[in-house]
C-alpha cells in the first residue's frame, strides 16, 4: 500500500532528484537507483509504477539538450532489440511474486556495482571497434528486459555503446532517445498489470518538480561534474540497497 506521508516523500524526493541528475547528464546508468530505494519501502510493482511516469518526464526534459546528437545506427539497434525484451519482462512479471522481484532488483543493483568496479580495475575491458549489429540487438534485448523489471536498462546499453567508441555526448544522447522509446513501450503493459493507481498518480504529481529539477541539474552537470565523483556515490547507494532488497526478498 502506498501512503503519501512525510516518510515517503523524505525518501522519494531525494531519490527522484538523483534519478533526474543521472538521466539528464550521466547516461541514465544510475537512474534505477531510485527504483531500488523505493522498493525498500514499497512493493516492487508500486515502486516501478511510481517511477515510470517520472522517468518519462525526465526523458522529455532531456530530449531537447541532446536532440540529434545521438548515433542513430546504434540507437536504432538498441530500440529494436529492446521491444521484445520489454515483452519478456511483462510475461515474467505476471507470474512471479513481489519477493522474487525484490531479489531480482537487488541482484541487478549489486551486479551493476561489481561490473563497474571490474571495469575501473581493468579486470574487464571494453574495446572500441567494429562490433557486429547482432550484438546491438542482444544488448537492446537485455536493456529492454532489465528496464522493465527494475528500470535498470543502462548497463547492457552501456556495454554496447562504449564498444562502438561513442563520445561522452553521443553516449548520453543515445541513452536519452533509446530509453525514451523503451519507456513509452513499457507504459502499456505496466498499465495492464495494474502498476498505476490513484496513489501512484498523486505521487507523480507531487514528485514531478523534483524530477525536473534533477534533470536540469544533470544537464548542467554533464560538462562540470566528474563522472567518477557522481558514480562513486551511486555505487555506495546501490550496494547498500541491493543487499537490503536481497535480504528482504529471501527472508
C-alpha positions as CSV (number, residue, x, y, z in Angstrom):
1,X,0.0,0.0,0.0
2,X,1.2,3.5,-0.9
3,X,0.8,6.1,1.8
4,X,1.8,9.6,0.8
5,X,3.1,10.7,4.1
6,X,6.2,12.6,5.2
7,X,8.4,9.5,5.4
8,X,7.5,8.5,1.8
9,X,8.5,11.9,0.4
10,X,11.6,12.1,2.7
11,X,12.9,9.1,0.8
12,X,11.2,9.5,-2.6
13,X,12.0,13.2,-3.3
14,X,15.9,12.9,-3.0
15,X,15.8,9.6,-4.9
16,X,13.9,11.2,-7.8
17,X,16.2,14.2,-7.9
18,X,19.1,11.8,-8.0
19,X,17.5,9.9,-10.9
20,X,16.9,13.1,-12.8
21,X,20.6,14.1,-12.4
22,X,21.6,10.7,-13.8
23,X,19.1,10.9,-16.7
24,X,20.0,14.4,-17.6
25,X,23.7,14.2,-17.5
26,X,25.2,10.8,-16.9
27,X,23.8,8.3,-19.4
28,X,20.8,7.0,-17.3
29,X,23.0,4.4,-15.8
30,X,22.3,5.3,-12.2
31,X,18.7,6.4,-12.5
32,X,17.4,3.0,-11.5
33,X,18.9,3.6,-8.0
34,X,15.7,5.5,-7.3
35,X,13.6,2.4,-8.0
36,X,15.8,0.3,-5.8
37,X,15.4,2.8,-3.0
38,X,11.6,3.0,-3.4
39,X,11.5,-0.8,-3.4
40,X,12.8,-0.7,0.2
41,X,9.5,1.0,1.4
42,X,7.0,-0.1,-1.3
43,X,6.1,-3.4,-3.1
44,X,8.3,-3.6,-6.2
45,X,5.3,-3.2,-8.6
46,X,4.3,0.0,-6.9
47,X,7.8,1.3,-6.8
48,X,8.2,0.7,-10.5
49,X,4.8,2.2,-11.2
50,X,5.7,5.4,-9.3
51,X,9.0,5.8,-11.2
52,X,8.0,5.1,-14.8
53,X,5.9,8.3,-15.4
54,X,8.7,10.3,-13.7
55,X,11.3,8.7,-15.9
56,X,9.2,9.5,-18.9
57,X,9.1,13.1,-17.8
58,X,12.8,13.2,-17.4
59,X,13.2,11.7,-20.9
60,X,11.1,14.5,-22.4
61,X,13.1,17.1,-20.4
62,X,16.4,15.6,-21.6
63,X,15.5,15.3,-25.3
64,X,16.0,19.0,-26.3
65,X,19.5,19.4,-25.0
66,X,20.7,16.3,-26.8
67,X,18.4,16.2,-29.8
68,X,20.1,14.9,-32.9
69,X,23.5,14.3,-31.1
70,X,23.0,10.5,-30.9
71,X,24.4,7.9,-33.3
72,X,21.2,6.7,-35.0
73,X,22.5,3.3,-36.2
74,X,23.4,2.2,-32.6
75,X,20.3,3.7,-31.1
76,X,18.1,2.0,-33.6
77,X,19.6,-1.4,-32.9
78,X,19.1,-1.0,-29.2
79,X,15.5,0.1,-29.7
80,X,14.6,-2.8,-32.0
81,X,16.2,-5.3,-29.5
82,X,14.6,-3.6,-26.5
83,X,11.0,-4.1,-27.6
84,X,11.0,-7.9,-27.3
85,X,13.0,-7.5,-24.1
86,X,10.1,-5.5,-22.6
87,X,7.6,-8.2,-23.8
88,X,9.6,-10.9,-21.9
89,X,9.7,-8.7,-18.8
90,X,6.0,-8.2,-18.9
91,X,5.4,-12.0,-19.3
92,X,7.6,-12.7,-16.3
93,X,6.1,-10.0,-14.1
94,X,2.7,-11.5,-14.4
95,X,3.7,-14.9,-13.0
96,X,6.0,-14.2,-10.1
97,X,5.5,-12.6,-6.7
98,X,7.0,-9.5,-5.1
99,X,9.8,-11.3,-3.2
100,X,11.2,-12.6,-6.5
101,X,11.4,-9.1,-7.9
102,X,13.0,-7.7,-4.7
103,X,15.7,-10.3,-5.1
104,X,16.0,-9.6,-8.9
105,X,16.2,-5.8,-8.4
106,X,18.7,-6.4,-5.6
107,X,20.9,-8.7,-7.7
108,X,20.8,-6.2,-10.6
109,X,21.9,-3.4,-8.3
110,X,24.8,-5.3,-6.8
111,X,25.8,-6.7,-10.2
112,X,25.9,-3.2,-11.6
113,X,28.4,-2.1,-8.9
114,X,30.6,-5.2,-9.4
115,X,30.6,-4.7,-13.2
116,X,31.7,-1.1,-12.8
117,X,34.3,-2.0,-10.3
118,X,35.7,-4.6,-12.6
119,X,36.0,-2.1,-15.4
120,X,37.6,0.5,-13.2
121,X,40.2,-2.0,-12.0
122,X,40.9,-3.2,-15.5
123,X,39.6,-6.7,-14.9
124,X,37.1,-6.2,-17.7
125,X,38.0,-4.2,-20.8
126,X,35.6,-2.8,-23.4
127,X,37.5,-2.2,-26.6
128,X,36.0,0.1,-29.3
129,X,35.8,-1.3,-32.7
130,X,33.6,-2.8,-35.4
131,X,31.1,-4.6,-33.3
132,X,28.5,-6.6,-35.4
133,X,25.0,-5.4,-35.5
134,X,23.6,-8.5,-33.9
135,X,25.4,-7.6,-30.6
136,X,23.5,-4.3,-30.6
137,X,20.2,-6.2,-30.9
138,X,21.2,-8.5,-28.0
139,X,22.3,-5.6,-25.9
140,X,18.9,-3.9,-26.7
141,X,17.1,-7.1,-25.6
142,X,18.9,-7.1,-22.3
143,X,18.3,-3.4,-21.8
144,X,14.6,-3.8,-22.5
145,X,14.2,-6.7,-20.1
146,X,16.1,-5.2,-17.2
147,X,14.5,-1.8,-17.8
148,X,11.0,-3.4,-17.5
149,X,11.7,-5.3,-14.3
150,X,13.8,-2.7,-12.5
151,X,14.3,0.4,-14.7
152,X,17.9,-0.8,-15.0
153,X,18.5,-1.0,-18.7
154,X,21.6,1.2,-18.6
155,X,24.4,-1.5,-18.2
156,X,23.6,-3.6,-21.3
157,X,23.2,-0.4,-23.4
158,X,26.4,1.0,-22.0
159,X,28.5,-2.1,-22.9
160,X,27.4,-1.9,-26.5
161,X,27.7,1.9,-26.9
162,X,31.1,2.0,-25.3
163,X,32.3,-0.8,-27.6
164,X,31.3,1.4,-30.5
165,X,33.6,4.2,-29.5
166,X,31.0,6.8,-29.0
167,X,31.9,10.2,-27.4
168,X,30.6,11.2,-24.0
169,X,27.8,13.4,-25.5
170,X,26.9,10.8,-28.2
171,X,26.6,8.2,-25.4
172,X,24.4,10.4,-23.3
173,X,22.2,11.3,-26.4
174,X,21.8,7.7,-27.4
175,X,20.6,6.7,-23.9
176,X,18.1,9.6,-23.9
177,X,16.5,8.5,-27.2
178,X,16.7,4.8,-26.6
179,X,15.1,4.9,-23.1
180,X,12.5,7.5,-24.2
181,X,11.2,4.9,-26.7
182,X,11.6,1.9,-24.4
183,X,9.8,3.7,-21.5
184,X,6.9,4.6,-23.8
185,X,6.7,0.9,-24.8
186,X,6.7,-0.2,-21.1
187,X,3.8,2.1,-20.2
188,X,1.1,-0.1,-21.8
189,X,2.0,-3.4,-20.1
190,X,2.6,-1.5,-16.8
191,X,-1.0,-0.2,-17.1
192,X,-2.4,-3.6,-17.8
193,X,-0.6,-5.2,-14.9
194,X,-2.2,-2.7,-12.5
195,X,1.1,-0.9,-11.6
196,X,-0.6,2.5,-11.9
197,X,-3.1,3.5,-9.2
198,X,-4.7,6.7,-8.0
199,X,-2.0,6.9,-5.3
200,X,0.9,6.5,-7.8
201,X,-0.7,9.2,-9.9
202,X,-0.9,11.6,-6.9
203,X,2.7,10.7,-6.0
204,X,3.8,11.5,-9.6
205,X,2.2,14.9,-9.5
206,X,3.9,15.7,-6.2
207,X,7.3,14.4,-7.3
208,X,7.3,15.9,-10.8
209,X,9.0,19.1,-9.8
210,X,11.8,17.1,-8.2
211,X,12.2,15.1,-11.4
212,X,12.5,18.3,-13.5
213,X,14.9,19.9,-11.0
214,X,17.1,16.8,-11.1
215,X,17.1,16.6,-14.9
216,X,18.0,20.3,-15.2
217,X,20.9,19.9,-12.7
218,X,22.1,16.8,-14.6
219,X,22.2,18.6,-18.0
220,X,24.2,21.4,-16.4
221,X,26.5,19.0,-14.6
222,X,27.2,16.9,-17.7
223,X,30.2,19.2,-18.5
224,X,31.1,20.2,-15.0
225,X,31.0,17.3,-12.6
226,X,33.5,14.4,-12.9
227,X,31.7,11.2,-13.7
228,X,33.9,9.4,-11.1
229,X,32.5,11.5,-8.3
230,X,28.9,11.0,-9.3
231,X,29.2,7.3,-9.8
232,X,31.2,6.6,-6.7
233,X,28.3,8.0,-4.7
234,X,25.9,5.9,-6.8
235,X,27.8,2.7,-6.2
236,X,27.6,3.1,-2.4
237,X,23.8,3.6,-2.6
238,X,23.2,0.7,-5.0
239,X,25.3,-1.7,-3.0
240,X,23.5,-1.0,0.3
241,X,20.0,-1.0,-1.2
242,X,20.8,-4.1,-3.3
243,X,21.9,-6.1,-0.4
244,X,18.9,-5.0,1.7
245,X,16.5,-6.0,-1.1
246,X,18.1,-9.4,-1.5
247,X,17.9,-10.0,2.3
248,X,14.2,-8.8,2.4
249,X,13.3,-11.0,-0.6
250,X,14.9,-14.1,0.8
251,X,13.7,-13.7,4.4
